[in-house]
Amino acid sequence: MQGKNSFQTMSLFKEIWKSLFTTHIHLDSALSKLPRSAKSILAQILPIVLRQPASQSEKMGVGISIGEPWSLDQKDLSEWRPAFLLASRIYEGMTQGLPEARPIRGDFPESMILEWERDWGDKTAQQLLSILASQPPLSLRSNRLFSAQALLDQLRSERILPVKITLSDLSPVGVRLSGYAPILGSELYKKGAFEIQDEGSQVMALFALWPERYSFLLKKNPGEIQNKQGVPALPSEVKPIIVVDACAGAGGKSLAMADALQGKGRVFAYDTSRPKLLALKRRATRAGLNNIQTVLLVEGKELEAISKFQGSAQVVLVDAPCSGWGVLRRNPDLKWRQDLEMLLRMPKIQSRLLEQYATLVAPGGRLVYGVCTFRKEETLYPIQEFLKAHPDFSLSEGGYLGPEPCDGFFMQALIRKPSRRVAESPEY
């Protein structure tokens, strides 16, 4: 794999690599801007370098100085020559198959591993290290009317995907692929039969609606999940309720909840990003869902928009911004760019969002807090602080999910105590 194509691929690698440390662009966004042919190659090379910089360098004979890359600042990282050498050797070896490198401590910032050891002990920290340096699976959420089994059968019958395909053992609507596959070109996707969505994200959506049904999957500590109880099916009968997805983004969980509710009730997707909400509208149309309503908020003025709907929702999901440590194998660039200031800022943002959106929960209703991380500062502590300030809420089901075989999440349900006098819900 030499010559002109090799030169162009490595030039694109250097361009993207530098952008990760000199701009705010994330890996998935950088890859999305590439031509399809280059994307398919670099989508394999870049994550390997980012997930296992030390162990892969050692395995492939690329010399790095002690402490690197974590001892370098962002400018030096953008020009870190071992990354370019490693990428080149991975590219050259792709046709023969790459040697497997066992993850080592140097694949992560030392401060990150020390926090894992402090919070969860050496054994769990070692398990997290091994999991988060591995390749993530690709998961699909089937449309309720299509079913996971029907999706599995059709994907297998087409024989167009070069990966193993199985039913999820966590989500009743999930299908798991063993690795990357060009699934978005499928006719099934165009017809709205499925969405790409991690199984952990699927579980969070279902947990928000029915925590009593899916909370058994959650554990006291993060780590590998072994579900021996089977996956509960979706309820056959559902009530039309009002659900608020407070930090909807592009709306993966909004879509999952709207579909699980059989198109009944209303799911209000709140976000400050117009492009993301427009993407959600397109996805809802493709899936045939009419019970989603997007609500564009102005950052810093959220309270002005939501104040008139206080006490009106039976379920409010706050899937808050976080450090993303639970999705490091899917977004490995995160661990290269986080600093102490950002980590200290996250719990304050999370607490503010809980405070804001708790006002929307109806008496007897449920507030669900979720983050894709397992840091205690962003999981247990914001909940503890919220309950101290809000005696009208009580602790319900909750715990950690993943980060294996799905992404890593923390989710916690809180119940707003019923009031003696229930006000009429305002009209949306």
PyMOL commands that set and color helices and strands:
alter all, ss='L'
color gray80, all
select helices_A, chain A and resi 4-22+27-32+36-51+53-59+74-78+81-93+105-107+110-132+148-158+183-185+187-190+199-209+211-217+252-260+274-287+302-309+325-327+334-337+340-360+376-378+380-389
alter helices_A, ss='H'
color red, helices_A
select strands_A, chain A and resi 138-142+165-167+174-177+194-196+223-224+242-245+266-271+292-296+313-319+361-371+393-401+403-404+409-416
alter strands_A, ss='S'
color yellow, strands_A
deselect
rebuild
show_as cartoon
